[in-house]
Amino acid sequence: MPISLPHQSIGFDFASDLSLPTLKGIGLQYVDTHNYFWDNCTRKDNICLIQYTLKGEGTIKIDNIFYTLKPNDAFLIDIPSNSQYYLPKHSSFWEFIYLEFSYECLPFMRKIYQNNGPVLKINISENLIKQFFDIYAKALHNQIKTFFENTRIAYNLWINLTEYALNLSTAKMSKIDYVKRYIDQNYYKNELNLDLIADDIGISKYYMCKEFHKKYGISPGKYLREIRISNACRLLTTNDNYTLQKIAQSVGYSNDNYFGKVFKTEKGISPARYKKQSTKYDLIRTVYETVK
């Protein structure tokens, strides 16, 4: 994709108190100085950042893990966070387009992290990249004039990006992907533990834990716990005739007291209180993220 647009940055201010996803800033940048360094531990921006490499090479460090950023690589981070990105010494330049969003976009980002990790490869011919540049051109020419235009643009981009990421993770599965799928399919088994998962997949527990965290930004043990509690929440709100003991057993906990402690740690309230305060519907429709 030839770049015929000037390298500039554009920010947005909003006169609205609605908590909706918004585009806060966007820019096209060419960096050739090694003074370019962002330490996100100390930044006070409160944003979700997407930065897509067009040419050259950059580096990002997230939770002490280094990622090389080459053309077609996009990283996603929330700021502030334990991350730094910069022009490495061996690289002479780095050209990229970046988009900054409000914190209301965090659920999308976390879903992508969970499935793909913090770095995505997106071919420049993909419609997503065209969408990046369409947004940049509109911002540059002052064609995003209302809050609702802005939030519509932000929402549409994150919907498309999340769908792309989920389809990408489904199409290309590594052994670590199989670990995640194994947990998704067997979370309800009380005997399930990390040793059993590693043995069944055929990798060491150390390698599994290290690579799982590197890819998904979460340990396999914590992911198993979150899946169990997420399914417990679903059962609490859709099965009135289930006792807490029955729900605990259905999501892999043989001891309902221990289940209650884990649930409160994850959700901040007890299972019984969660059940009482949840909204009820006459019918529940299951909507999948991708076509089954």
C-alpha positions as CSV (number, residue, x, y, z in Angstrom):
1,M,0.0,0.0,0.0
2,P,1.7,3.2,-1.1
3,I,1.7,5.9,1.6
4,S,0.8,9.3,0.1
5,L,-0.4,10.9,3.3
6,P,1.7,13.3,5.5
7,H,3.2,12.1,8.8
8,Q,1.2,13.8,11.4
9,S,-0.7,13.1,14.7
10,I,-4.2,14.1,15.5
11,G,-6.0,14.0,18.9
12,F,-9.6,14.3,19.8
13,D,-11.4,16.1,22.7
14,F,-14.9,15.1,23.7
15,A,-17.8,17.1,25.1
16,S,-19.7,14.0,26.2
17,D,-20.1,12.1,29.5
18,L,-21.1,8.8,27.8
19,S,-18.8,5.9,28.5
20,L,-18.4,4.5,25.0
21,P,-15.4,3.3,23.0
22,T,-13.7,6.3,21.4
23,L,-10.7,7.1,19.2
24,K,-8.5,9.5,21.3
25,G,-5.6,9.9,18.8
26,I,-4.1,8.6,15.6
27,G,-0.9,9.2,13.8
28,L,1.5,8.2,11.0
29,Q,5.1,8.4,12.2
30,Y,8.6,7.8,10.9
31,V,11.3,7.4,13.6
32,D,15.0,7.4,12.9
33,T,16.4,8.5,16.3
34,H,17.3,6.0,19.0
35,N,16.0,8.5,21.6
36,Y,12.5,7.2,20.7
37,F,11.6,5.3,23.8
38,W,8.3,5.0,25.6
39,D,8.2,3.6,29.1
40,N,4.5,2.8,29.7
41,C,4.9,2.1,33.4
42,T,4.9,5.8,34.2
43,R,2.6,7.2,31.5
44,K,-0.7,8.6,32.6
45,D,-2.6,8.4,29.3
46,N,-5.1,5.7,30.1
47,I,-5.4,4.4,26.6
48,C,-5.6,1.2,24.5
49,L,-2.9,1.5,21.8
50,I,-2.6,-0.3,18.4
51,Q,0.6,0.3,16.6
52,Y,1.2,-1.3,13.1
53,T,4.6,-1.5,11.5
54,L,4.8,-0.4,7.9
55,K,8.6,-0.4,7.3
56,G,11.7,-0.8,9.3
57,E,11.9,-2.5,12.7
58,G,10.9,-1.7,16.3
59,T,10.9,-3.6,19.6
60,I,8.4,-3.9,22.4
61,K,9.0,-5.4,25.8
62,I,5.9,-6.6,27.7
63,D,6.2,-8.1,31.2
64,N,9.9,-8.7,30.5
65,I,9.3,-10.5,27.2
66,F,10.8,-9.0,24.1
67,Y,8.9,-8.9,20.7
68,T,10.5,-7.9,17.4
69,L,8.2,-5.7,15.3
70,K,8.7,-6.1,11.6
71,P,6.5,-4.9,8.7
72,N,2.9,-6.3,9.0
73,D,3.3,-6.7,12.9
74,A,0.8,-4.9,15.1
75,F,1.1,-4.7,18.8
76,L,-1.7,-4.0,21.2
77,I,-1.2,-2.7,24.8
78,D,-3.1,-0.8,27.4
79,I,-1.3,2.2,29.0
80,P,-0.2,2.5,31.7
81,S,1.3,-1.1,31.9
82,N,4.5,-2.9,32.4
83,S,5.8,-2.4,28.8
84,Q,8.3,-0.3,26.8
85,Y,8.6,0.1,23.0
86,Y,11.4,1.8,21.2
87,L,13.7,1.9,18.1
88,P,16.4,-0.8,18.8
89,K,20.1,0.0,18.2
90,H,20.4,-2.3,15.2
91,S,17.4,-0.7,13.4
92,S,18.0,2.5,11.4
93,F,14.3,3.5,11.2
94,W,10.7,2.5,12.1
95,E,7.6,3.7,10.2
96,F,4.2,2.9,11.6
97,I,0.6,4.0,12.0
98,Y,-0.8,4.1,15.5
99,L,-4.3,4.4,17.0
100,E,-5.2,5.4,20.6
101,F,-8.5,4.4,22.1
102,S,-10.4,5.0,25.4
103,Y,-10.4,2.3,28.1
104,E,-13.8,1.2,27.0
105,C,-12.0,-0.8,24.4
106,L,-10.2,-3.0,27.0
107,P,-12.7,-5.9,26.7
108,F,-11.9,-6.3,23.0
109,M,-8.1,-6.0,23.7
110,R,-8.3,-8.6,26.5
111,K,-10.1,-11.0,24.2
112,I,-7.5,-10.7,21.6
113,Y,-4.7,-11.1,24.2
114,Q,-6.4,-14.2,25.5
115,N,-6.5,-15.8,22.0
116,N,-3.5,-14.4,20.2
117,G,-1.2,-12.6,22.6
118,P,-0.1,-8.9,22.3
119,V,1.3,-9.1,18.7
120,L,-0.7,-9.8,15.6
121,K,0.6,-10.3,12.0
122,I,-1.8,-8.5,9.6
123,N,-1.0,-8.5,5.9
124,I,-1.0,-5.0,4.5
125,S,-3.5,-6.1,1.9
126,E,-6.1,-6.9,4.5
127,N,-9.2,-4.6,4.8
128,L,-8.2,-3.9,8.4
129,I,-5.1,-1.9,7.2
130,K,-7.2,0.0,4.7
131,Q,-9.5,0.8,7.6
132,F,-6.6,2.1,9.6
133,F,-5.7,4.5,6.8
134,D,-9.3,5.5,6.1
135,I,-9.6,6.6,9.7
136,Y,-6.3,8.4,9.5
137,A,-7.3,10.3,6.3
138,K,-10.7,11.3,7.9
139,A,-8.9,12.5,11.0
140,L,-6.4,14.4,9.0
141,H,-9.1,16.1,6.9
142,N,-11.3,16.9,9.9
143,Q,-14.1,14.6,8.7
144,I,-14.8,13.1,12.2
145,K,-16.9,15.9,13.6
146,T,-19.2,14.4,16.2
147,F,-18.8,12.2,19.2
148,F,-21.1,9.5,17.7
149,E,-19.1,9.4,14.5
150,N,-16.0,8.9,16.5
151,T,-17.4,6.1,18.7
152,R,-18.9,4.4,15.7
153,I,-15.5,4.3,14.0
154,A,-13.8,3.0,17.1
155,Y,-16.4,0.3,17.7
156,N,-16.4,-0.9,14.1
157,L,-12.6,-1.1,14.1
158,W,-12.4,-3.2,17.3
159,I,-15.2,-5.5,16.1
160,N,-13.4,-6.1,12.9
161,L,-10.0,-6.5,14.6
162,T,-11.4,-8.9,17.2
163,E,-13.1,-11.0,14.6
164,Y,-9.9,-11.1,12.5
165,A,-7.9,-12.2,15.5
166,L,-10.3,-14.9,16.5
167,N,-10.4,-16.4,13.0
168,L,-6.6,-16.2,12.8
169,S,-6.2,-18.1,16.1
170,T,-8.6,-20.8,14.9
171,A,-6.8,-21.3,11.6
172,K,-3.3,-21.8,13.0
173,M,-3.0,-23.9,16.1
174,S,0.3,-24.7,17.9
175,K,0.7,-27.0,20.8
176,I,0.1,-24.1,23.1
177,D,-3.2,-23.5,21.2
178,Y,-4.1,-27.1,21.9
179,V,-3.4,-26.5,25.6
180,K,-6.0,-23.7,25.6
181,R,-8.5,-25.8,23.7
182,Y,-7.9,-28.8,26.1
183,I,-8.7,-26.5,29.0
184,D,-11.8,-25.2,27.2
185,Q,-13.1,-28.7,26.6
186,N,-12.1,-30.3,30.0
187,Y,-12.4,-27.5,32.6
188,Y,-15.3,-29.3,34.3
189,K,-13.2,-32.3,35.3
190,N,-12.2,-32.2,38.9
191,E,-9.0,-34.2,38.3
192,L,-7.7,-31.7,35.7
193,N,-4.4,-30.1,36.6
194,L,-1.3,-28.7,34.9
195,D,0.7,-31.9,35.1
196,L,-2.1,-33.8,33.4
197,I,-2.6,-31.2,30.7
198,A,1.1,-31.1,29.9
199,D,1.3,-35.0,29.8
200,D,-1.7,-35.3,27.5
201,I,-0.4,-32.6,25.1
202,G,3.1,-34.0,25.1
203,I,5.1,-31.0,26.4
204,S,6.8,-30.2,29.7
205,K,4.9,-28.2,32.3
206,Y,7.6,-25.6,32.5
207,Y,7.5,-25.0,28.7
208,M,3.7,-25.0,28.7
209,C,3.5,-22.4,31.4
210,K,6.1,-20.2,29.9
211,E,4.8,-20.3,26.4
212,F,1.2,-20.1,27.4
213,H,1.8,-16.9,29.3
214,K,3.9,-15.5,26.5
215,K,1.1,-16.1,24.0
216,Y,-2.0,-15.3,26.0
217,G,-0.7,-13.0,28.7
218,I,-2.0,-15.2,31.5
219,S,-0.8,-18.5,33.1
220,P,-2.6,-21.7,32.2
221,G,-3.6,-22.2,35.9
222,K,-5.3,-18.7,36.0
223,Y,-6.9,-19.3,32.7
224,L,-8.4,-22.6,33.9
225,R,-9.7,-20.8,37.0
226,E,-11.2,-18.0,34.9
227,I,-13.0,-20.5,32.6
228,R,-14.4,-22.4,35.6
229,I,-15.7,-19.2,37.2
230,S,-17.1,-17.9,34.0
231,N,-19.1,-21.1,33.5
232,A,-20.2,-21.0,37.1
233,C,-21.6,-17.5,36.5
234,R,-23.5,-18.8,33.5
235,L,-25.0,-21.7,35.6
236,L,-25.8,-19.4,38.5
237,T,-28.0,-17.2,36.2
238,T,-29.6,-19.9,34.1
239,N,-30.2,-22.8,36.4
240,D,-32.4,-21.9,39.3
241,N,-32.7,-25.6,40.4
242,Y,-28.9,-26.0,40.8
243,T,-27.5,-25.9,44.3
244,L,-24.1,-24.3,44.8
245,Q,-22.6,-27.7,45.4
246,K,-24.0,-28.9,42.0
247,I,-22.6,-25.8,40.3
248,A,-19.2,-26.3,41.9
249,Q,-19.1,-29.9,40.8
250,S,-20.2,-28.9,37.3
251,V,-17.2,-26.6,36.8
252,G,-14.5,-28.9,38.3
253,Y,-14.6,-28.2,42.1
254,S,-15.4,-31.1,44.4
255,N,-15.5,-28.8,47.5
256,D,-18.2,-26.1,47.4
257,N,-16.5,-24.2,50.2
258,Y,-13.3,-23.9,48.2
259,F,-15.4,-23.1,45.1
260,G,-16.9,-20.2,47.1
261,K,-13.5,-18.8,48.1
262,V,-12.2,-19.0,44.5
263,F,-15.4,-17.4,43.2
264,K,-15.2,-14.5,45.6
265,T,-11.5,-14.0,44.8
266,E,-12.3,-13.7,41.1
267,K,-15.6,-11.8,41.3
268,G,-15.4,-9.9,44.6
269,I,-18.7,-11.3,45.8
270,S,-20.0,-14.8,46.9
271,P,-21.8,-17.1,44.4
272,A,-25.0,-16.7,46.3
273,R,-24.9,-12.9,46.2
274,Y,-24.0,-13.0,42.5
275,K,-27.0,-15.2,41.8
276,K,-29.4,-12.8,43.6
277,Q,-28.2,-9.6,41.9
278,S,-28.0,-11.0,38.3
279,T,-30.6,-9.9,35.7
280,K,-32.9,-12.7,34.7
281,Y,-34.3,-13.3,31.2
282,D,-37.1,-15.6,30.0
283,L,-34.9,-17.0,27.3
284,I,-31.2,-17.3,26.9
285,R,-29.7,-17.5,23.3
286,T,-26.1,-18.6,22.9
287,V,-24.3,-16.5,20.3
288,Y,-20.9,-17.8,19.2
289,E,-17.9,-15.6,18.4
290,T,-17.4,-17.3,15.0
291,V,-19.6,-19.4,12.8
292,K,-19.8,-23.0,14.0
